[in-house]
Amino acid sequence: MRLRNLRDEEEKTVGSASVDLIRTKKRRFGSKSKALLSFISILLLFFSFSFQRTLLSTNHNYILESTNLEPLTDNKEQELQKKTEEVEHQLIESKQREVVKVENTCKIHQVHFWIGGKSGSTTLFYALTKNNSSFDNKDFGNWKEPCYGSKAWELEWDSLVQRKDLCQVKKKEKIFLLNGCPRNYQASQAKKLVDYGADTFIMLIRDPVDRLVSHVNDDKRRGFRKDIKNVEEFVKNNMIANEGLSLHTLLSRQGSALKNLLSLVEDPERVIIVPIESLKKDAQGVIDSIMDRVGADKYVLDQKSDTHINKGTEGNYEYEHLSNSTRDELRKRFVDDVQLLEKLVGRRFAWSLWARDNHTVVSNDEWLVTSPQGTNLISTQN
């Protein structure tokens, strides 16, 4: 009985060992099988890649043979690559030209004021940008003077005129924008506007003494110049005694300003001269003439609301005038400039009698709007 038990225990022990051995062999075989399968997969991938490469090479050689070309050497391959790059570059340039051509179909016609401060610029600007006008300022921010105040105004104008989607926004082939800044008078400013792409300039003209006095009054009323306590005394001390070249004086030198502009604008027809008297006399005629010259559609002004001259000096402020003696003294500072202005424009102005060589001559030449005639001298007879 005891022997049987020992034999049974021995069989169990041997059986358990056999089972463990079998399991160990299975695990080893499984690992080897996985490794073998991985190796076979790698071989299949390698042969597949080699076959494809051989096939491509065969096709490539076949193409070369069918076109009577030799297999590419390193130099020839570089030459082919270079030619391919040249063709791609030409295609890119062609596409770019097509894009530019599309963009250029959207013409932004820029009209800029040239001087004109205290000469009816506010009235003319808002008359030109009415809702029924061709000028599109109202749809993109109807500011009058992008040159006024901070640089943000100039940057906003810059970004506006450089936009390429204005025609798509307006669904028009031509966009008209008006820059109402009335303080540009220097050649450097003219160059900047021409570089922007300015097409037309509007130059409002007023008696230089009247313009200067209005400017000084406006600065005093608005508090821009705290040193202006009395207009008469300010003019005597700054414009006569010292012949100061403040902005008040420089913007009244309209002949010099026009000369500066014409030094950058070759075609005088791009400059529109508008006397303030014309705006008072026939505002509709002035608007019609401007729209004809810039190529925009005409429209009818509301005579009650559109033809007023800026009433900024009304209210509690009492406008200050010059004495006759101070006015006469101030006129002497502008005689040469007025004569230059009339020579460049080729027309007499209604107020210019005091600046002419022959004070007995009275102009009967009535006109509303004109363009400069250049530097040709004009006759003193009318």
C-alpha positions as CSV (number, residue, x, y, z in Angstrom):
1,M,0.0,0.0,0.0
2,R,2.8,2.3,0.8
3,L,4.6,1.5,-2.4
4,R,1.5,2.3,-4.4
5,N,1.2,5.6,-2.7
6,L,4.8,6.4,-3.5
7,R,4.3,5.3,-7.1
8,D,1.3,7.5,-7.4
9,E,3.1,10.5,-6.0
10,E,6.0,9.9,-8.4
11,E,3.7,9.7,-11.4
12,K,2.1,13.0,-10.3
13,T,5.5,14.6,-10.0
14,V,6.6,13.3,-13.4
15,G,3.3,14.3,-14.9
16,S,3.5,17.8,-13.6
17,A,7.1,18.1,-14.8
18,S,6.0,16.9,-18.3
19,V,3.2,19.4,-18.4
20,D,5.6,22.2,-17.4
21,L,8.1,21.1,-20.1
22,I,5.4,21.0,-22.7
23,R,4.2,24.5,-21.8
24,T,7.7,25.8,-21.8
25,K,8.3,24.3,-25.3
26,K,5.0,25.9,-26.5
27,R,6.0,29.3,-25.3
28,R,9.4,28.9,-26.9
29,F,7.8,27.7,-30.1
30,G,5.3,30.6,-30.0
31,S,8.1,33.2,-29.7
32,K,10.1,31.6,-32.5
33,S,7.0,31.5,-34.6
34,K,6.3,35.2,-34.1
35,A,10.0,36.1,-34.9
36,L,9.8,33.9,-38.0
37,L,6.6,35.6,-39.1
38,S,8.1,39.1,-38.6
39,F,11.2,38.1,-40.6
40,I,9.0,36.7,-43.4
41,S,7.0,40.0,-43.5
42,I,10.2,42.0,-43.7
43,L,11.4,39.9,-46.6
44,L,8.1,40.3,-48.4
45,L,8.3,44.1,-48.0
46,F,11.8,44.2,-49.3
47,F,11.1,42.0,-52.4
48,S,8.0,44.1,-53.1
49,F,10.0,47.4,-52.9
50,S,12.7,45.9,-55.1
51,F,10.1,44.8,-57.6
52,Q,8.5,48.2,-57.8
53,R,11.8,50.0,-58.1
54,T,12.8,47.6,-60.9
55,L,9.5,48.2,-62.6
56,L,9.8,52.0,-62.4
57,S,13.3,51.8,-63.7
58,T,12.2,49.6,-66.6
59,N,9.4,52.0,-67.4
60,H,11.7,55.0,-67.1
61,N,14.2,53.4,-69.5
62,Y,11.4,52.4,-71.8
63,I,10.2,56.1,-71.9
64,L,13.7,57.3,-72.6
65,E,14.2,54.7,-75.3
66,S,10.8,55.5,-76.9
67,T,11.7,59.2,-77.0
68,N,15.3,58.4,-78.2
69,L,16.7,59.9,-75.0
70,E,19.7,58.5,-73.1
71,P,19.4,57.6,-69.5
72,L,20.1,60.6,-67.3
73,T,23.5,61.2,-66.0
74,D,24.0,63.4,-62.9
75,N,24.7,66.5,-65.0
76,K,21.7,65.9,-67.3
77,E,19.5,65.3,-64.3
78,Q,20.6,68.6,-62.8
79,E,20.0,70.4,-66.1
80,L,16.5,68.9,-66.2
81,Q,15.8,69.9,-62.7
82,K,16.9,73.4,-63.4
83,K,14.7,73.6,-66.5
84,T,11.8,72.3,-64.5
85,E,12.3,75.0,-61.8
86,E,12.5,77.6,-64.5
87,V,9.2,76.5,-66.0
88,E,7.6,76.4,-62.5
89,H,8.9,80.0,-61.9
90,Q,7.4,81.2,-65.2
91,L,4.1,79.6,-64.3
92,I,4.1,81.3,-60.9
93,E,4.9,84.7,-62.5
94,S,2.1,84.2,-65.0
95,K,-0.3,83.5,-62.2
96,Q,0.9,86.6,-60.3
97,R,0.3,88.7,-63.4
98,E,-3.2,87.4,-63.7
99,V,-3.9,88.3,-60.1
100,V,-2.5,91.8,-60.5
101,K,-4.6,92.2,-63.7
102,V,-7.7,91.3,-61.7
103,E,-6.8,93.7,-58.9
104,N,-6.1,96.5,-61.3
105,T,-9.7,96.3,-62.7
106,C,-10.7,97.7,-59.4
107,K,-9.7,101.4,-59.8
108,I,-9.6,103.5,-56.7
109,H,-9.8,107.1,-57.9
110,Q,-8.3,109.3,-55.2
111,V,-9.2,112.9,-55.1
112,H,-7.2,115.1,-52.6
113,F,-7.7,118.7,-51.4
114,W,-4.6,120.8,-51.9
115,I,-4.5,123.6,-49.3
116,G,-8.0,125.2,-49.0
117,G,-8.3,125.5,-45.3
118,K,-10.7,128.4,-44.3
119,S,-11.7,128.6,-48.0
120,G,-14.8,126.5,-48.1
121,S,-13.2,123.1,-47.7
122,T,-15.7,121.8,-45.1
123,T,-18.7,122.8,-47.3
124,L,-17.2,121.3,-50.4
125,F,-16.2,118.1,-48.8
126,Y,-19.6,117.3,-47.4
127,A,-21.3,118.4,-50.5
128,L,-19.1,116.0,-52.5
129,T,-19.7,113.1,-50.1
130,K,-23.5,113.3,-49.9
131,N,-25.5,110.0,-49.9
132,N,-26.3,110.4,-53.6
133,S,-22.7,111.3,-54.6
134,S,-20.3,108.9,-56.4
135,F,-17.7,109.4,-53.6
136,D,-17.7,106.4,-51.4
137,N,-16.3,107.9,-48.2
138,K,-19.6,107.4,-46.4
139,D,-19.3,103.6,-46.7
140,F,-15.8,103.4,-45.3
141,G,-15.8,106.1,-42.6
142,N,-16.7,109.6,-43.8
143,W,-13.8,111.5,-42.1
144,K,-12.8,114.7,-43.7
145,E,-9.2,115.1,-42.7
146,P,-7.0,112.0,-42.4
147,C,-4.0,114.4,-41.9
148,Y,-5.6,115.9,-38.8
149,G,-4.5,114.9,-35.2
150,S,-2.9,111.5,-34.6
151,K,-1.1,109.3,-37.1
152,A,-3.9,106.8,-36.7
153,W,-5.9,108.9,-39.2
154,E,-3.2,108.6,-41.8
155,L,-2.7,104.9,-41.2
156,E,-6.4,104.4,-41.6
157,W,-6.4,106.2,-45.0
158,D,-3.3,104.3,-46.1
159,S,-4.9,100.9,-45.3
160,L,-8.1,102.1,-47.1
161,V,-6.6,103.1,-50.4
162,Q,-4.5,99.9,-50.4
163,R,-7.5,97.6,-50.0
164,K,-8.1,95.3,-52.9
165,D,-11.7,94.3,-52.1
166,L,-13.4,97.7,-52.3
167,C,-14.8,97.0,-55.8
168,Q,-16.2,93.7,-54.5
169,V,-17.7,95.4,-51.5
170,K,-19.3,98.2,-53.6
171,K,-19.9,96.0,-56.6
172,K,-18.4,98.7,-58.8
173,E,-15.6,98.9,-61.3
174,K,-14.4,102.3,-59.9
175,I,-14.2,103.6,-56.4
176,F,-14.1,107.4,-55.6
177,L,-12.5,108.5,-52.4
178,L,-12.0,112.1,-51.2
179,N,-9.3,113.2,-48.8
180,G,-10.5,116.5,-47.4
181,C,-7.2,117.5,-45.7
182,P,-6.8,121.3,-46.4
183,R,-3.3,121.7,-45.0
184,N,-1.0,120.2,-47.7
185,Y,1.2,122.8,-49.4
186,Q,4.7,121.4,-49.5
187,A,6.4,119.6,-52.4
188,S,7.2,116.7,-50.1
189,Q,3.5,116.4,-49.3
190,A,2.6,116.5,-52.9
191,K,5.1,113.7,-53.6
192,K,3.6,111.6,-50.8
193,L,0.1,112.0,-52.2
194,V,1.3,111.2,-55.7
195,D,3.0,108.1,-54.4
196,Y,-0.3,107.1,-52.7
197,G,-1.8,107.1,-56.2
198,A,-3.6,110.5,-56.2
199,D,-5.5,111.1,-59.4
200,T,-7.0,114.5,-59.0
201,F,-6.3,117.6,-56.7
202,I,-8.9,120.2,-55.7
203,M,-7.5,123.6,-54.8
204,L,-9.9,126.1,-53.2
205,I,-8.7,129.7,-53.6
206,R,-9.6,132.7,-51.4
207,D,-8.2,136.2,-50.9
208,P,-5.0,135.3,-48.9
209,V,-5.6,138.1,-46.3
210,D,-9.2,137.0,-45.7
211,R,-8.1,133.4,-45.4
212,L,-5.4,134.2,-42.9
213,V,-7.7,136.3,-40.7
214,S,-10.3,133.6,-40.7
215,H,-7.6,131.0,-39.8
216,V,-6.4,133.1,-36.8
217,N,-9.9,133.7,-35.6
218,D,-10.7,130.0,-35.8
219,D,-7.6,129.0,-33.8
220,K,-8.5,131.5,-31.1
221,R,-12.1,130.4,-31.0
222,R,-11.2,126.7,-30.7
223,G,-8.5,127.4,-28.2
224,F,-5.8,125.9,-30.5
225,R,-3.5,128.9,-29.9
226,K,-3.5,130.2,-26.4
227,D,-1.2,133.0,-27.4
228,I,-3.8,134.7,-29.5
229,K,-5.4,137.2,-27.2
230,N,-6.3,139.7,-29.9
231,V,-6.3,138.9,-33.7
232,E,-5.1,142.4,-34.7
233,E,-2.2,142.4,-32.3
234,F,-1.3,138.8,-33.2
235,V,-1.2,139.6,-36.9
236,K,0.9,142.7,-36.4
237,N,3.4,140.9,-34.2
238,N,3.7,137.6,-36.1
239,M,2.9,138.2,-39.7
240,I,4.0,141.8,-40.2
241,A,6.7,142.8,-37.8
242,N,8.5,139.4,-37.8
243,E,7.1,138.2,-41.2
244,G,6.6,134.9,-39.4
245,L,6.1,131.8,-41.6
246,S,3.5,130.2,-39.4
247,L,0.9,127.9,-40.9
248,H,-1.4,130.8,-41.1
249,T,0.9,132.5,-43.6
250,L,2.1,129.5,-45.4
251,L,-1.4,128.3,-46.3
252,S,-2.2,131.8,-47.6
253,R,0.8,131.6,-50.0
254,Q,-1.4,129.9,-52.6
255,G,0.9,130.7,-55.6
256,S,3.8,128.9,-53.9
257,A,1.6,126.0,-52.9
258,L,0.4,125.6,-56.5
259,K,3.9,125.8,-57.8
260,N,5.0,123.0,-55.4
261,L,2.1,120.8,-56.6
262,L,2.8,121.3,-60.3
263,S,6.4,120.3,-59.7
264,L,5.1,116.8,-59.0
265,V,2.0,116.6,-61.1
266,E,3.0,116.8,-64.8
267,D,-0.6,117.1,-66.2
268,P,-2.2,120.4,-65.0
269,E,-5.6,119.0,-65.9
270,R,-5.4,116.8,-62.8
271,V,-5.6,120.0,-60.7
272,I,-9.0,121.7,-60.3
273,I,-9.0,125.3,-59.2
274,V,-12.1,126.4,-57.3
275,P,-12.5,130.1,-56.1
276,I,-14.6,130.3,-52.9
277,E,-16.7,132.9,-54.8
278,S,-17.7,130.2,-57.3
279,L,-18.9,127.9,-54.4
280,K,-21.1,130.7,-53.1
281,K,-22.4,131.8,-56.5
282,D,-23.1,128.4,-58.1
283,A,-22.5,125.4,-55.9
284,Q,-24.3,123.0,-58.3
285,G,-22.2,124.2,-61.2
286,V,-19.0,123.7,-59.2
287,I,-20.1,120.1,-58.2
288,D,-21.0,119.3,-61.8
289,S,-17.7,120.5,-63.1
290,I,-15.7,118.5,-60.5
291,M,-17.7,115.3,-61.2
292,D,-17.1,115.7,-65.0
293,R,-13.4,116.2,-64.5
294,V,-13.0,113.1,-62.2
295,G,-15.3,111.0,-64.3
296,A,-18.0,110.5,-61.8
297,D,-21.8,110.7,-62.1
298,K,-23.4,114.0,-61.4
299,Y,-26.1,114.5,-58.7
300,V,-28.4,117.2,-57.6
301,L,-27.5,119.2,-54.5
302,D,-30.0,120.1,-51.8
303,Q,-29.7,123.9,-52.1
304,K,-31.0,124.5,-48.5
305,S,-28.6,122.2,-46.7
306,D,-25.6,121.7,-49.0
307,T,-24.5,125.2,-50.1
308,H,-23.9,126.9,-46.7
309,I,-20.4,128.1,-46.0
310,N,-19.0,126.7,-42.8
311,K,-20.6,128.6,-39.9
312,G,-18.0,127.5,-37.4
313,T,-17.4,131.1,-36.3
314,E,-21.0,131.7,-35.2
315,G,-22.3,131.2,-31.7
316,N,-20.9,133.0,-28.7
317,Y,-17.6,133.9,-30.4
318,E,-17.3,137.4,-31.8
319,Y,-15.4,137.4,-35.1
320,E,-12.5,139.9,-35.1
321,H,-11.6,142.0,-38.2
322,L,-8.4,143.8,-39.1
323,S,-8.2,147.6,-39.4
324,N,-7.7,148.9,-42.9
325,S,-4.1,149.9,-42.2
326,T,-3.2,146.5,-40.9
327,R,-5.0,144.8,-43.8
328,D,-3.1,147.0,-46.3
329,E,0.2,146.2,-44.7
330,L,-0.5,142.5,-44.7
331,R,-1.5,142.6,-48.4
332,K,2.0,143.8,-49.3
333,R,3.4,140.5,-48.0
334,F,1.2,138.6,-50.5
335,V,1.5,140.7,-53.7
336,D,4.2,138.6,-55.3
337,D,2.5,135.4,-54.4
338,V,-0.8,136.5,-55.8
339,Q,0.8,137.5,-59.1
340,L,2.5,134.0,-59.2
341,L,-0.8,132.3,-58.6
342,E,-2.5,134.2,-61.5
343,K,0.3,133.4,-63.8
344,L,0.1,129.7,-63.0
345,V,-3.7,129.5,-63.2
346,G,-3.9,131.8,-66.3
347,R,-7.0,133.6,-64.9
348,R,-7.7,136.7,-62.8
349,F,-9.4,136.3,-59.4
350,A,-12.3,138.6,-58.5
351,W,-10.5,139.9,-55.4
352,S,-6.9,140.3,-56.9
353,L,-7.2,143.9,-57.9
354,W,-5.0,145.1,-55.0
355,A,-2.2,142.7,-56.2
356,R,-2.1,143.7,-59.9
357,D,0.5,146.1,-61.4
358,N,-2.3,148.1,-63.1
359,H,-4.9,148.8,-60.4
360,T,-7.2,150.4,-62.9
361,V,-7.9,147.0,-64.6
362,V,-11.1,145.3,-63.5
363,S,-11.6,141.7,-64.6
364,N,-14.8,140.8,-66.5
365,D,-13.7,137.2,-67.0
366,E,-16.2,135.2,-65.1
367,W,-15.5,131.6,-64.4
368,L,-16.4,128.9,-61.9
369,V,-13.7,126.2,-62.2
370,T,-10.5,125.8,-64.2
371,S,-7.2,124.0,-64.3
372,P,-3.7,125.7,-64.2
373,Q,-2.2,126.8,-67.5
374,G,1.4,126.2,-66.3
375,T,4.1,128.8,-66.0
376,N,3.1,130.9,-69.1
377,L,2.7,134.6,-68.2
378,I,-0.8,136.0,-68.5
379,S,-1.7,139.3,-70.0
380,T,-2.6,142.2,-67.7
381,Q,-5.5,143.0,-70.0
382,N,-8.8,141.1,-69.8
